[in-house]
């Protein structure tokens, strides 16, 4: 009887998680009942086509204080092209209710995947080692012993479909919706002068893995290999942006030339249709290198005399402006020295846990640590050692971050309330130490 009740409650919990996340495909997660901690594995599309980009997300659910991630094991990714998304400055969590209980959830890892083969692909093996503080009790925000818990994400099964037949000749992996443009920086030039030709493919889809069409130039043209640049929208789910191929060429003889239009075949997974993008041809007129070279010397004009007359006036003006700027800077510095408390005072909105944590991460970046908010505790500890922080500061900084996390990520915590003075004072001490380090660099 008891086992049946447990199964029923467990099933209800999983259904609530599915309903809350509203993601098409979600793997069933195993809940650590002792610590109310689990990871959900989700993909935004479990039935993609070969070459279609999908998003794999690992979401951590927890209660009470936020767990610290001290180590993680990467998932096993076979049969797919993969790229991890850029981690945020610090992991944000949001509240939710599961079966009447308050939880918080936070995205801890995301990958963009492009299947390279059809059939079933199983993604497995992702796990994290969490450090959990013991019950706080009446000890306030003092440091507490921790317990270590490893949480493993459930497997995700992706069923990859083959592209509809017949696949058009020349298709090179452009799965999504795109537009195409082919332009030149000039249409008239002399033999031997460079011309820049740009192919721009813009849209949403497999921009990382598609192949752009080759530019075919007349045989009398010399050319460099194309330079490929990608410009993407920040934090977009499906990859959205522009891939640009820039080719620099030099026509060697005069004449009228036409560069053939470019053709790109795309597949739209929503309509299940292929389409072909054509660019317009580019007509170029190349003159002989000797044409128009007899008048190399430009006629004299009154412009040099005017510039010669004006230059002393410009120098005097520049000196005056420099004097005024120096004077203004001196006055500001004196005011700060006269009112040091006012210069460093923080408003009440500045002392929220979220603002204080952001400030610490910004100072760590200035001190030489790249993306500190995306580091595990072990990685952060190593980074603090590399920039040469004193031992007491290396121990203090993670402890302060933990105290701020307990305020930010507790189910009943309010992120917009003022942080206790004891923690604000510790942050201020760290602020002074880190500021001195990056100022000395």
C-alpha positions as CSV (number, residue, x, y, z in Angstrom):
1,X,0.0,0.0,0.0
2,X,2.7,2.4,1.0
3,X,4.7,1.6,-2.2
4,X,1.6,2.4,-4.3
5,X,1.2,5.8,-2.6
6,X,4.9,6.6,-3.1
7,X,4.6,5.8,-6.8
8,X,1.5,7.9,-7.2
9,X,3.1,10.9,-5.5
10,X,6.3,10.5,-7.5
11,X,4.3,10.3,-10.8
12,X,2.4,13.5,-9.8
13,X,5.7,15.3,-9.0
14,X,7.1,14.4,-12.5
15,X,3.9,15.6,-14.2
16,X,4.0,18.9,-12.3
17,X,7.6,19.4,-13.4
18,X,6.6,18.7,-17.0
19,X,3.7,21.1,-16.8
20,X,5.7,23.9,-15.2
21,X,8.6,23.8,-17.7
22,X,6.3,23.7,-20.7
23,X,9.1,22.2,-22.9
24,X,8.1,19.7,-25.6
25,X,10.5,16.9,-24.5
26,X,11.6,16.3,-20.9
27,X,13.3,13.3,-19.3
28,X,12.1,11.9,-16.1
29,X,14.3,13.1,-13.2
30,X,15.2,11.1,-10.1
31,X,14.5,13.3,-7.0
32,X,17.0,13.1,-4.1
33,X,14.3,12.9,-1.4
34,X,16.7,13.7,1.5
35,X,17.8,17.0,0.0
36,X,14.9,17.8,-2.3
37,X,17.4,18.1,-5.2
38,X,17.1,16.9,-8.8
39,X,18.1,17.8,-12.4
40,X,15.7,17.9,-15.4
41,X,17.1,17.1,-18.9
42,X,15.1,18.7,-21.7
43,X,15.4,19.3,-25.5
44,X,13.2,21.7,-27.4
45,X,12.7,19.1,-30.2
46,X,13.0,15.4,-29.7
47,X,12.2,14.6,-33.4
48,X,14.6,16.8,-35.4
49,X,15.9,16.2,-39.0
50,X,19.5,15.5,-39.8
51,X,21.2,18.9,-39.7
52,X,18.5,20.7,-37.7
53,X,19.7,22.5,-34.6
54,X,18.2,21.7,-31.2
55,X,18.7,23.0,-27.7
56,X,19.7,20.7,-24.8
57,X,19.1,22.2,-21.3
58,X,19.9,20.9,-17.8
59,X,17.8,22.6,-15.1
60,X,18.6,22.2,-11.4
61,X,15.6,22.2,-8.9
62,X,16.3,22.7,-5.2
63,X,14.9,23.8,-1.9
64,X,16.2,26.1,0.9
65,X,19.7,27.4,0.3
66,X,21.2,27.3,-3.1
67,X,23.7,24.4,-3.6
68,X,27.2,25.1,-4.7
69,X,28.4,23.2,-7.8
70,X,31.9,22.1,-7.0
71,X,32.4,19.7,-9.9
72,X,30.5,18.6,-13.0
73,X,30.8,15.7,-15.4
74,X,30.2,16.5,-19.1
75,X,27.4,14.5,-21.0
76,X,28.3,11.9,-23.6
77,X,27.5,13.4,-26.9
78,X,27.8,11.1,-29.9
79,X,26.5,11.5,-33.4
80,X,25.9,15.2,-33.0
81,X,27.8,18.4,-33.6
82,X,27.8,20.3,-30.3
83,X,28.5,23.8,-28.9
84,X,28.0,24.9,-25.3
85,X,26.2,28.2,-24.9
86,X,28.1,31.0,-23.1
87,X,27.4,30.8,-19.3
88,X,25.7,33.8,-17.7
89,X,27.6,36.1,-15.3
90,X,25.9,34.4,-12.4
91,X,23.2,31.7,-12.5
92,X,19.7,33.1,-11.9
93,X,17.0,31.1,-10.2
94,X,13.3,31.5,-10.2
95,X,10.6,30.2,-7.7
96,X,8.1,27.5,-8.5
97,X,5.7,25.2,-6.7
98,X,5.8,21.4,-7.1
99,X,3.1,19.4,-5.4
100,X,2.4,22.2,-3.0
101,X,6.1,22.7,-2.0
102,X,8.2,25.7,-2.8
103,X,11.2,25.1,-5.0
104,X,13.6,27.1,-7.1
105,X,15.0,26.2,-10.4
106,X,18.0,27.4,-12.4
107,X,19.5,26.5,-15.8
108,X,23.0,25.1,-15.1
109,X,24.1,23.9,-18.5
110,X,23.0,24.3,-22.2
111,X,24.2,22.9,-25.5
112,X,23.3,23.5,-29.1
113,X,23.2,20.2,-30.9
114,X,23.1,19.4,-34.6
115,X,22.4,15.7,-35.4
116,X,24.8,14.2,-38.0
117,X,23.0,10.9,-38.5
118,X,19.5,9.5,-38.4
119,X,18.1,7.1,-35.8
120,X,18.0,7.2,-32.0
121,X,20.7,9.2,-30.2
122,X,21.0,8.9,-26.4
123,X,22.5,11.8,-24.5
124,X,23.6,10.7,-21.0
125,X,26.2,11.0,-18.2
126,X,25.8,14.6,-17.1
127,X,26.1,15.0,-13.3
128,X,27.1,17.7,-10.8
129,X,28.6,17.5,-7.3
130,X,26.8,19.8,-5.0
131,X,27.9,21.2,-1.6
132,X,24.9,21.7,0.6
133,X,25.0,23.7,3.9
134,X,23.4,22.0,6.9
135,X,20.3,23.5,8.5
136,X,20.9,27.1,9.5
137,X,19.0,27.1,12.8
138,X,19.7,30.2,14.9
139,X,23.3,30.7,13.8
140,X,22.4,33.5,11.4
141,X,24.8,33.8,8.5
142,X,27.9,32.3,10.1
143,X,29.6,29.5,8.2
144,X,28.2,26.1,8.5
145,X,29.4,22.5,7.7
146,X,28.5,21.2,4.3
147,X,27.3,17.9,2.9
148,X,28.3,16.6,-0.5
149,X,25.6,15.3,-2.9
150,X,26.1,14.1,-6.5
151,X,23.1,14.6,-8.7
152,X,22.8,12.9,-12.1
153,X,20.6,14.1,-14.9
154,X,18.4,11.5,-16.6
155,X,19.1,10.4,-20.2
156,X,17.6,12.1,-23.2
157,X,16.6,10.1,-26.3
158,X,16.5,12.0,-29.6
159,X,14.9,10.4,-32.6
160,X,16.5,11.9,-35.7
161,X,14.7,11.9,-39.0
162,X,16.2,11.7,-42.5
163,X,15.6,14.6,-44.8
164,X,12.7,14.1,-47.3
165,X,13.6,12.5,-50.6
166,X,14.7,13.5,-53.1
167,X,17.4,15.8,-51.6
168,X,18.3,18.4,-54.3
169,X,21.8,18.3,-55.7
170,X,24.0,21.0,-54.1
171,X,22.2,20.9,-50.7
172,X,24.9,21.7,-48.1
173,X,23.2,21.5,-44.7
174,X,21.3,24.8,-44.6
175,X,18.3,23.7,-42.4
176,X,16.2,26.6,-41.2
177,X,14.8,29.9,-42.7
178,X,17.3,32.2,-44.5
179,X,17.8,35.1,-46.9
180,X,20.8,35.7,-49.1
181,X,22.7,38.7,-50.4
182,X,25.7,39.1,-52.7
183,X,27.4,42.5,-52.9
184,X,30.6,44.2,-54.1
185,X,32.3,47.2,-52.6
186,X,32.8,48.7,-56.1
187,X,31.6,48.1,-59.7
188,X,34.3,50.1,-61.5
189,X,38.0,49.8,-60.9
190,X,41.4,49.5,-62.6
191,X,43.3,46.4,-63.4
192,X,45.3,45.3,-60.4
193,X,43.1,47.1,-57.9
194,X,41.4,45.0,-55.2
195,X,37.7,44.4,-55.1
196,X,35.8,43.0,-52.0
197,X,32.9,40.5,-52.6
198,X,30.6,39.6,-49.8
199,X,28.1,36.8,-49.5
200,X,25.7,37.2,-46.5
201,X,23.4,34.4,-45.4
202,X,21.0,35.7,-42.7
203,X,18.3,33.8,-40.8
204,X,17.6,31.2,-38.1
205,X,18.9,27.6,-38.1
206,X,22.1,25.7,-38.6
207,X,24.4,28.7,-39.2
208,X,27.3,26.9,-37.4
209,X,27.3,23.7,-39.6
210,X,26.1,24.8,-43.1
211,X,28.5,25.3,-46.0
212,X,28.3,28.5,-48.0
213,X,28.4,28.3,-51.9
214,X,31.7,29.0,-53.6
215,X,32.2,32.3,-55.5
216,X,33.4,31.6,-59.1
217,X,35.4,34.4,-60.6
218,X,36.7,35.0,-64.2
219,X,40.0,33.2,-64.9
220,X,41.8,36.5,-65.2
221,X,41.1,37.3,-61.5
222,X,43.4,36.5,-58.7
223,X,41.7,35.9,-55.3
224,X,42.3,35.0,-51.7
225,X,40.4,32.3,-49.9
226,X,37.2,33.6,-48.4
227,X,37.2,34.9,-44.8
228,X,34.2,33.6,-42.8
229,X,32.7,35.7,-40.0
230,X,29.6,34.9,-37.9
231,X,27.5,37.6,-36.2
232,X,24.8,36.1,-33.9
233,X,22.1,37.6,-31.7
234,X,23.0,37.3,-28.0
235,X,21.1,34.8,-25.9
236,X,18.8,33.6,-28.7
237,X,17.4,30.1,-28.3
238,X,17.6,28.9,-31.9
239,X,20.8,30.3,-33.5
240,X,19.9,33.6,-35.3
241,X,22.3,35.9,-37.1
242,X,24.4,36.3,-40.3
243,X,27.3,34.3,-41.7
244,X,29.5,36.4,-44.1
245,X,32.0,35.1,-46.6
246,X,34.3,37.9,-47.8
247,X,36.5,37.3,-50.8
248,X,39.2,39.8,-52.0
249,X,40.1,39.6,-55.7
250,X,42.3,41.5,-58.2
251,X,41.3,41.6,-61.9
252,X,44.5,41.4,-64.0
253,X,43.2,42.8,-67.3
254,X,40.7,45.4,-68.5
255,X,37.3,44.5,-69.7
256,X,33.6,44.0,-68.8
257,X,33.0,41.1,-66.5
258,X,30.0,39.4,-64.9
259,X,30.2,37.4,-61.7
260,X,27.7,34.6,-61.8
261,X,24.8,34.6,-59.3
262,X,25.2,32.3,-56.2
263,X,22.7,29.5,-55.4
264,X,22.0,28.2,-51.9
265,X,19.5,25.3,-51.3
266,X,17.7,25.4,-47.9
267,X,15.3,23.1,-46.1
268,X,12.6,24.5,-43.9
269,X,11.8,21.9,-41.2
270,X,8.4,23.5,-40.4
271,X,7.0,23.3,-44.0
272,X,9.1,20.3,-44.8
273,X,10.0,21.9,-48.1
274,X,13.2,22.7,-50.0
275,X,13.8,26.1,-51.5
276,X,16.6,27.8,-53.5
277,X,18.0,31.2,-52.8
278,X,19.5,33.1,-55.8
279,X,21.6,36.2,-55.7
280,X,21.8,38.7,-58.5
281,X,24.8,38.6,-60.9
282,X,27.4,41.4,-60.4
283,X,28.7,43.3,-63.4
284,X,32.1,44.9,-63.1
285,X,33.9,47.3,-65.4
286,X,37.7,47.1,-65.3
287,X,39.8,49.8,-66.9
288,X,43.4,49.6,-67.9
289,X,45.9,50.3,-65.2
290,X,47.5,53.2,-67.3
291,X,44.2,55.1,-67.8
292,X,43.7,58.3,-66.0
293,X,47.3,58.4,-64.6
294,X,48.6,61.5,-66.5
295,X,47.4,64.1,-63.9
296,X,48.9,62.7,-60.8
297,X,49.7,66.2,-59.3
298,X,46.7,68.0,-58.0
299,X,46.5,71.8,-58.8
300,X,47.4,74.1,-55.9
301,X,44.6,75.8,-54.1
302,X,44.1,78.1,-51.2
303,X,43.3,75.3,-48.8
304,X,46.9,74.7,-47.5
305,X,47.3,78.4,-46.8
306,X,44.0,78.5,-44.9
307,X,45.1,75.4,-42.9
308,X,48.5,77.0,-42.2
309,X,46.7,80.2,-40.9
310,X,44.3,78.2,-38.7
311,X,46.8,75.8,-37.1
312,X,48.1,78.3,-34.4
313,X,44.5,79.0,-33.5
314,X,43.7,75.3,-33.2
315,X,46.7,74.8,-31.0
316,X,45.7,77.6,-28.6
317,X,42.2,76.2,-28.4
318,X,43.4,72.7,-27.7
319,X,45.7,74.0,-24.9
320,X,42.8,75.9,-23.4
321,X,40.5,72.9,-23.4
322,X,43.2,70.7,-21.9
323,X,43.7,73.2,-19.0
324,X,40.0,73.4,-18.3
325,X,39.7,69.6,-18.2
326,X,42.7,69.3,-15.9
327,X,41.2,71.9,-13.6
328,X,37.8,70.2,-13.5
329,X,39.4,66.8,-12.6
330,X,41.4,68.4,-9.8
331,X,38.3,70.0,-8.3
332,X,36.4,66.6,-8.4
333,X,39.3,64.8,-6.7
334,X,39.4,67.4,-3.9
335,X,35.7,67.0,-3.3
336,X,36.1,63.2,-3.0
337,X,38.9,63.6,-0.6
338,X,36.9,66.0,1.5
339,X,33.9,63.7,1.6
340,X,35.2,60.1,1.4
341,X,32.2,58.7,3.1
342,X,29.8,60.3,0.7
343,X,31.8,59.2,-2.3
344,X,31.7,55.5,-1.2
345,X,28.2,55.5,0.3
346,X,25.8,53.0,-1.2
347,X,22.1,53.6,-1.6
348,X,19.7,51.0,-0.2
349,X,19.1,49.6,-3.7
350,X,22.9,49.0,-4.1
351,X,23.0,46.8,-1.0
352,X,20.6,44.1,-2.2
353,X,22.2,40.7,-2.4
354,X,21.8,40.6,-6.2
355,X,23.7,43.9,-6.7
356,X,26.4,43.0,-4.2
357,X,27.0,39.7,-6.0
358,X,27.1,41.3,-9.4
359,X,29.6,43.9,-8.1
360,X,31.9,41.1,-6.7
361,X,31.9,39.3,-10.1
362,X,32.7,42.6,-11.9
363,X,35.6,43.2,-9.6
364,X,36.9,39.7,-10.1
365,X,36.8,40.2,-13.9
366,X,38.7,43.4,-13.6
367,X,41.2,41.5,-11.3
368,X,41.8,39.1,-14.2
369,X,39.3,36.2,-13.8
370,X,37.3,35.6,-16.9
371,X,33.5,34.9,-16.5
372,X,33.7,34.2,-12.7
373,X,29.9,33.6,-12.5
374,X,30.3,30.5,-14.8
375,X,33.0,28.8,-12.7
376,X,32.5,25.9,-10.3
377,X,33.8,26.3,-6.8
378,X,37.0,24.4,-7.6
379,X,37.6,26.5,-10.7
380,X,37.0,29.7,-8.8
381,X,39.4,28.6,-6.0
382,X,42.1,27.9,-8.6
383,X,41.4,31.3,-10.3
384,X,41.7,33.1,-7.0
385,X,45.1,31.5,-6.4
386,X,46.3,32.4,-9.9
387,X,45.7,36.2,-9.5
388,X,47.6,36.0,-6.2
389,X,45.0,36.9,-3.6
390,X,46.0,36.5,0.1
391,X,44.9,33.2,1.7
392,X,42.4,34.8,4.0
393,X,40.7,36.6,1.1
394,X,40.6,33.3,-0.9
395,X,38.7,31.8,2.0
396,X,36.5,34.8,2.6
397,X,35.2,35.4,-0.9
398,X,33.5,32.0,-1.5
399,X,32.0,32.3,2.0
400,X,30.5,35.7,1.2
401,X,29.1,34.4,-2.1
402,X,27.5,31.6,-0.2
403,X,25.8,34.0,2.2
404,X,24.5,36.1,-0.7
405,X,23.2,32.9,-2.4
406,X,21.3,32.0,0.7
407,X,19.5,35.3,0.5
408,X,18.9,35.2,-3.2
409,X,17.9,31.6,-3.7
410,X,15.9,30.6,-0.6
411,X,12.3,29.8,-1.6
412,X,11.0,32.5,0.8
413,X,13.8,34.9,0.3
414,X,13.3,38.4,-1.1
415,X,16.0,39.5,-3.5
416,X,15.1,43.2,-3.3
417,X,15.5,43.6,0.5
418,X,18.5,45.2,2.1
419,X,21.4,42.8,2.9
420,X,22.3,42.5,6.6
421,X,25.0,44.9,7.7
422,X,27.4,42.1,8.7
423,X,27.5,40.8,5.1
424,X,27.6,44.3,3.6
425,X,30.7,45.0,5.7
426,X,32.4,41.8,4.5
427,X,31.6,42.7,0.8
428,X,33.0,46.2,1.4
429,X,36.3,44.7,2.7
430,X,36.5,42.5,-0.3
431,X,35.7,45.4,-2.6
432,X,38.7,47.3,-1.3
433,X,41.1,44.4,-1.7
434,X,40.0,43.5,-5.3
435,X,40.0,47.2,-6.3
436,X,43.6,47.5,-5.1
437,X,44.6,44.4,-7.2
438,X,43.1,45.6,-10.5
439,X,44.3,49.2,-9.9
440,X,47.8,47.9,-9.6
441,X,47.7,46.0,-12.9
